[in-house]
Amino acid sequence: MAKAFWIFMVFLGFLLLLLGFITSDLMMWVVALIIGLLVRYCAYDLLFKKYDQKVAEIRQKYAQRKEGVKR
């Protein structure tokens, strides 16, 4: 339930950002920025942490493989 709420907030922020660009409404940009910051600081662990860990593991494996080739 919480994950669905934060995913909705991400889409809402994106939609407001697009509408703000189309209509040149500064208030929509500010609201989209606030939503983005809320998602970043309140929902990072829930939405993005697993992905970032997976990418870090892949980069580490690549760096080890690259280091092994140099030797």
N, C-alpha and C positions, 0 to 999 in steps of 0.2 A: 504494500500500500504506500509506504513512504517513498519507495523507489519510483513508483508510477507518478507520484506527485512531483518529484524533482525532475523527472523526464518531461512532464508537462510544463514545468517552469522553464526548462531549457528551450523547448519549442516556443513557448510564449515569448520569451526574451528574443529569440531569433525572429519571430513574426513581428514583434514590435520594432526591432531594429530595421527590418526590411520596410515596414510601413513608414518608419521615420525617415528613411532615405528617400522613399518615393514621394512623400508629402512634405519633406523638409521640416518636419515638426521636431524641434529640439527636445520637447518634453518626452516624446516617445523614446528618443535616444537615451535620455537620462534614466528613464524607467527601465529600459533594456539593460543599461549598464548596471543599475542597482540589482536587477534580477540576476545578471551574470555574476556579479560579486557575491551575492547570497549563495548561488549554486556553488561557486568556487570554494567558499569558506565553510559552508554548512553541509554540502553533499558530496564533497570530493571523495571521501572514503567509500561512500555508498556507490557512486557512479563510475569513478575513474581509477581508483587505486589498483584494482586487479589488472586492468589494461596496462597501466604504467609499470607494474611489476613484471608483467610478461615481456614488455618491450625492453626493460632493463636486463632481463635474463638473456634475451636474444642478442642484445648489444654486447653483453659480457662474453657470451659464447663466440661471437664474431671476433671480438678483440683477442680472445685466447687463441682462436684459430689463426688469426692474422699474425699474432706474435709467434706462434709455432712455425709458421711458414718462413718468417724472417731468419730464424735460427738455422 
